[in-house]
């Protein structure tokens, strides 16, 4: 009946592994499962402990590094915090120059400036975020898309 305790330990370690996803507790659960199997086959408790320890260490040393490498290679890297804003599109809400300005980025108003000296981006212009420095977005203008049927732009008011 002692093998049921090992099985319970393996299940608890499996649940902890699901919360951490570090593959450490999964290897320990493998050792507990091996001990449960040996206990079900009639091995004495001291032998079950040795089997649990040997299998756990073996899994930690031999399997975990390979499994972590596979996990990291197949997991996409999510950009977070400041890195997540790089490349996003913002709208100018106050003229942006190389000294000051404001843009609306992901629903929030940020202070902004351009890298090009003397460049001024007017209100309403769409810009791309190059990087974030502190609480300031460094932006650049988006390339203007032209319509080949209207090479000089859309007709103005009163047309």
C-alpha positions as CSV (number, residue, x, y, z in Angstrom):
1,X,0.0,0.0,0.0
2,X,3.1,2.3,0.3
3,X,3.2,2.6,-3.5
4,X,0.0,4.7,-3.4
5,X,1.9,7.3,-1.3
6,X,4.6,7.5,-4.0
7,X,1.9,7.9,-6.6
8,X,0.4,10.7,-4.6
9,X,3.8,12.4,-4.3
10,X,4.3,12.0,-8.1
11,X,0.8,13.6,-8.8
12,X,1.5,16.6,-6.4
13,X,4.9,17.1,-8.0
14,X,3.2,17.0,-11.5
15,X,0.8,19.7,-10.4
16,X,3.6,21.9,-9.1
17,X,5.4,21.3,-12.4
18,X,2.4,22.6,-14.3
19,X,2.6,25.8,-12.3
20,X,6.3,26.4,-12.7
21,X,7.2,24.8,-16.1
22,X,10.8,24.4,-15.1
23,X,11.0,20.6,-15.7
24,X,12.6,20.2,-12.2
25,X,9.5,18.9,-10.5
26,X,8.7,16.7,-13.5
27,X,12.0,14.9,-13.0
28,X,11.3,14.4,-9.3
29,X,7.8,13.1,-10.2
30,X,9.6,10.6,-12.5
31,X,11.6,9.4,-9.5
32,X,8.5,9.1,-7.3
33,X,6.8,7.1,-10.1
34,X,9.7,4.7,-10.3
35,X,9.5,4.3,-6.5
36,X,5.8,3.6,-6.8
37,X,6.4,0.9,-9.4
38,X,9.1,-0.7,-7.3
39,X,6.8,-0.6,-4.2
40,X,4.0,-2.2,-6.2
41,X,6.4,-5.0,-7.1
42,X,7.1,-5.6,-3.4
43,X,10.5,-3.8,-2.9
44,X,11.2,-2.7,0.7
45,X,10.9,1.0,1.6
46,X,14.6,1.6,1.8
47,X,15.0,0.3,-1.7
48,X,12.1,2.5,-2.9
49,X,13.9,5.5,-1.5
50,X,17.2,4.6,-3.3
51,X,15.3,4.0,-6.6
52,X,13.5,7.4,-6.2
53,X,16.8,9.2,-5.6
54,X,18.7,7.5,-8.4
55,X,16.0,7.9,-11.0
56,X,15.4,11.5,-10.0
57,X,19.1,12.4,-10.2
58,X,19.4,10.5,-13.5
59,X,16.5,12.4,-15.0
60,X,17.8,15.7,-13.7
61,X,21.3,15.2,-15.1
62,X,20.5,13.3,-18.4
63,X,17.0,14.3,-19.5
64,X,16.3,17.8,-18.1
65,X,19.0,19.8,-20.0
66,X,17.9,18.2,-23.3
67,X,14.2,18.8,-22.5
68,X,14.8,22.4,-21.5
69,X,16.7,23.1,-24.7
70,X,13.8,21.6,-26.8
71,X,11.3,23.6,-24.8
72,X,13.1,26.9,-25.3
73,X,13.7,26.2,-29.0
74,X,10.0,25.7,-29.6
75,X,8.7,28.5,-27.4
76,X,8.3,31.9,-29.1
77,X,9.8,34.8,-27.3
78,X,7.1,37.3,-26.3
79,X,8.3,40.9,-26.3
80,X,7.3,42.7,-23.1
81,X,7.6,46.1,-21.4
82,X,9.6,48.6,-23.4
83,X,10.6,46.0,-26.1
84,X,6.9,45.5,-27.0
85,X,6.6,49.1,-28.1
86,X,9.4,49.0,-30.6
87,X,8.0,49.0,-34.1
88,X,4.4,49.9,-33.1
89,X,2.5,52.6,-34.9
90,X,1.5,55.8,-33.0
91,X,-0.4,59.0,-33.9
92,X,1.0,62.4,-33.2
93,X,-1.2,64.4,-30.9
94,X,1.1,67.4,-30.4
95,X,3.8,68.4,-33.0
96,X,6.9,66.2,-32.5
97,X,10.3,67.6,-33.0
98,X,13.8,66.6,-32.0
99,X,13.2,68.2,-28.6
100,X,9.5,67.5,-27.6
101,X,6.1,66.4,-28.7
102,X,3.4,63.9,-27.8
103,X,2.1,60.7,-29.4
104,X,-0.8,58.4,-28.7
105,X,0.6,54.9,-28.4
106,X,-1.6,51.9,-27.5
107,X,-4.2,54.1,-26.1
108,X,-1.8,56.1,-23.9
109,X,-0.3,59.5,-24.5
110,X,3.5,59.5,-24.4
111,X,6.1,62.2,-24.7
112,X,8.0,61.8,-27.9
113,X,10.8,63.2,-30.1
114,X,12.4,62.4,-33.4
115,X,16.1,61.5,-34.0
116,X,16.4,63.8,-37.0
117,X,17.4,67.3,-36.0
118,X,15.0,70.0,-37.3
119,X,12.3,67.5,-38.4
120,X,8.8,68.3,-37.2
121,X,6.0,65.8,-37.4
122,X,2.5,67.4,-37.5
123,X,-0.5,66.5,-35.5
124,X,-2.3,63.5,-37.0
125,X,0.8,62.1,-38.6
126,X,1.3,58.3,-38.1
127,X,4.7,57.4,-36.8
128,X,6.7,54.3,-36.0
129,X,8.4,53.9,-32.6
130,X,12.1,53.3,-33.0
131,X,12.9,52.8,-29.3
132,X,11.9,54.0,-25.8
133,X,14.2,56.1,-23.7
134,X,12.9,56.4,-20.2
135,X,9.4,57.7,-20.6
136,X,10.0,59.2,-24.1
137,X,9.2,57.4,-27.4
138,X,11.7,58.0,-30.1
139,X,9.7,58.0,-33.3
140,X,10.2,58.3,-37.1
141,X,7.6,59.1,-39.7
142,X,6.0,56.3,-41.6
143,X,6.7,56.2,-45.4
144,X,3.9,58.0,-47.2
145,X,1.8,55.6,-49.3
146,X,1.0,57.1,-52.7
147,X,-1.9,56.2,-54.9
148,X,-0.7,55.8,-58.5
149,X,-4.0,57.1,-59.8
150,X,-3.5,60.4,-57.8
151,X,0.3,61.1,-58.0
152,X,-0.2,64.6,-56.4
153,X,-2.4,63.4,-53.6
154,X,-6.1,63.3,-53.0
155,X,-8.2,66.2,-54.3
156,X,-8.5,69.0,-51.8
157,X,-11.7,70.5,-50.4
158,X,-14.1,72.2,-52.8
159,X,-13.4,69.8,-55.6
